Amino acid sequence: MAQSRIFADLIADHDRQRDLLARVGETSGDSEERRALFEELRLELQAHAAAEEETLYATMLADPELREEARHSVSEHKEVDDFLGELIEMEMSSSGWLVKFKEMRHRYLHHIDEEEEEMFPTAEKRLSAAEEERLGKIFEKRKPRELERAEAHPPGDERE
C-alpha cells in the first residue's frame, strides 16, 4: 500500500530534519556554517511543527481515539520550541551550547521516531484516504506560510 500524501510529506520533512540535525552536530564553535545550518534547522522545525499541528494534529484532537497521542506530540513540539529558544540565547562557541543542542536532538529524534512508528500508523487506520489527501494538500499550502512566519517570529514568540 502506498503511503498517503500527508504521511509522505511529514516523513520527507523528518528525513530533512534528521540530516540537518546531523550536520549541525558536526559543526564546532561559533562558525558561519553552524549559524547557517542552525537557522535552517530552526526555521524547518518551527514551520513543520505549526503546519503539522494545524493539519494532522487538529484532526486527531477531534477524534477521541487519537486525542491523547496528539496532545502528547503537541507537548513535545513545545519542548523542542523551548530548546530552540534557549539555544538562540546561548553563545554558540560555549560547550554548553553543544550539550543543549545534543539534548534537543535526542528528544526530537525520539519524537519523530515515535510519530513514524506509532502515531502515524494508528492515525492512518482511523482516517479515510480522502481525509489523508485533504490534510496533505493543506499541509503543503501551510508549510511555506509557516516558514515565512518562523523567519519573523523566533521560538516562543507570540506562542507562549
MOKA-V797075 format. One record per pair of residues at least 24 apart in sequence whose C-alpha atoms are under 6 Angstrom apart, sorted by the first residue. I is the first residue (numbers start at 1). GAP is how many residues later the second one is. D is the distance in Angstrom with one decimal. If there is no record, write none. Layout:
BEGIN
i=I gap=GAP d=D
i=I gap=GAP d=D
END
This chain:
BEGIN
i=5 gap=128 d=5.6
i=5 gap=131 d=5.1
i=6 gap=126 d=5.8
i=6 gap=129 d=5.9
i=6 gap=130 d=3.9
i=29 gap=64 d=4.1
i=30 gap=62 d=4.9
i=30 gap=63 d=4.6
i=43 gap=107 d=5.6
i=47 gap=96 d=5.8
i=47 gap=99 d=4.6
i=47 gap=100 d=4.9
i=51 gap=88 d=5.8
i=51 gap=91 d=5.6
i=51 gap=92 d=5.4
i=55 gap=80 d=5.7
i=81 gap=74 d=5.4
i=85 gap=70 d=5.1
END
